[in-house]
Amino acid sequence: MSELAIELKGIDKSFGPVHANKNIDLKVRKGTIHGIIGENGAGKSTLMSILYGFYQADKGEIEIGGSKVAIHDPSAAIAAGIGMVHQHFMLVENFTVLENVMLGAEDSAVLNKGIAKARKELKRLEVEYEMEVDPDAIIEELPVGIQQRVEILKALFRGAEILILDEPTGVLTPAEADHLFRILGQLKDQGKTVIFITHKLREIMAITDEVSVMRRGEIVATRETAKTSVEELAELMVGRRVLLQVDKGEAKPAGVKLSVRNLTVKDTRGVTMVDNVSFDVRAGEIVGIAGVAGNGQSELLEAISGMRRAVSGTVELNSQDTDVTGRRDPAGLRKRGLAHVPEDRHHVGLVLKFDEAENSVLGYHDDPKYGSGWLLNVDAIRADAQQKIEQYDIRPPNPRLKTANFSGGNQQKIVLAREMERNPDVLIIGQPTRGVDVGAIEFIHRRIIEMRDAGKAILLVSVELDEIRSLADRVLVMFAGRIVGERTPETPEGEIGLLMAGVEEELEAAE
């Protein structure tokens, strides 16, 4: 019996001119948690997609438990004992937990014995791995942390001995992430093998036994986690030393630039997502909004930026009222000094089929320096884009390249360059480093601090609590559409985490 759960030999994969994986060798020991890290575009997702059967390698071999296997599709991966929990859950929201677990396993031995047997098997897995969940609960009514448990149970139900988790903590509170780590520890103790993909180096240090670092399609190092450090891993990822701590001086706030009063926003179903929210943001400060995704942060930013109509309340920009309950007017707000980096760069921030240069002026294309009337000055637009490319280190440095062909981190830089270089009075940013590698994070954080120090008022929303605490001068916590507390960045993570989970009474009792 091989001590290796997985061995990849000479895995090579290209997409046209892009060499995504270059002759990769990887060994993952049974009963361990093996981390895989790397910059955007390093080839992590491609490699895991080959292992799970989404792609087929151009060259190379895969061995599972010492035996060579051919994985042509996810069904073959599942048959080989591999399960995968995706960053964006693959659950049917209006199905029950049990229905989701059964879905796709209709021809399994368990289901052939009936639904009652499937329910019994699910209960056994819940108890064995301490992941209890109501089998009759509807998925859309469950918190994201419980939905993630369902994904793991779904893989275990299919007999997975190897579990791949892709960026598993992106939508979890600190407490939920800690619980996930306990579950992964139990899986390891039961002999399961876990591959853990993340951008968060602290999580790698906390949970993994070994870690492999990818850079530009190659595995450049594999380390025992106990014998490495966050600093070494960051340097291996990027190929240079990286400043991991945000270097910022004390804020010098001035007058109020953005004032939100009693703002209430409903979604398309009529559900109240922002509930009577009030706060101010002053020039020269960063106000961070912490919270688990789905607690009203997105709707708040959309209402302030003019993308979504509010039910009631007021928003003042530079002491002038904006009509948040009437006609939506994002263009008018931009002209009055508001810039917006949206949370979803693909669907809101960029047109992926456009050239980089076209996206670099999106929303500002009526500026006289880019042309007049219906006629755009393409040379001026490209020259302006080239300047932003150099300032923001956007790679590849080609303003004519389709934006879809840039990595996620470089797409984010395109949006940031477009909004920041307009010299706004107020900058609102949603998830500034979502899906962004450690090198790009360092750059983005530095630019945000520079904007603050230049006297800009910045409202920052992020599900990354470390990011909020590193960048913000004041921290507001949102839960169920309300601001449930204001804290300083020095407030212990656990206290902010309780607020994020809506546990106000525990904090009051502690006080």
Secondary structure, DSSP 8 states (H G I E B T S, - for coil): --SEEEEEEEEEEEETTEEEEEEEEEEEETT-EEEEEE-TTSSHHHHHHHHTTSS--SEEEEEETTEEE---SHHHHHHTTEEEE-SS----TTSBHHHHHHTT-TTSHHHHT-HHHHHHHHHHHHHHTT----TTSBGGGS-HHHHHHHHHHHHHHTT-SEEEEESTTTT--HHHHHHHHHHHHHHHHTT-EEEEE-S-HHHHHHH-SEEEEEETTEEEEEEEGGG--HHHHHHHHHSS----S---------SEEEEEEEEEEE-TTS-EEEEEEEEEEETTEEEEEE--TTSSHHHHHHHHTTSS--SEEEEEETTEEE-SSSS--HHHHHHTTEEEE-S-IIIII--TTSBHHHHTTTT-TTSGGGEETTEE-HHHHHHHHHHHHHHHT-SS--TTSBGGGS-HHHHHHHHHHHHHTT--SEEEEESTTTT--HHHHHHHHHHHHHHHHTT-EEEEEES-HHHHHHH-SEEEEEETTEEEEEE-TTS-HHHHHHHHTT-HHHHHHH-
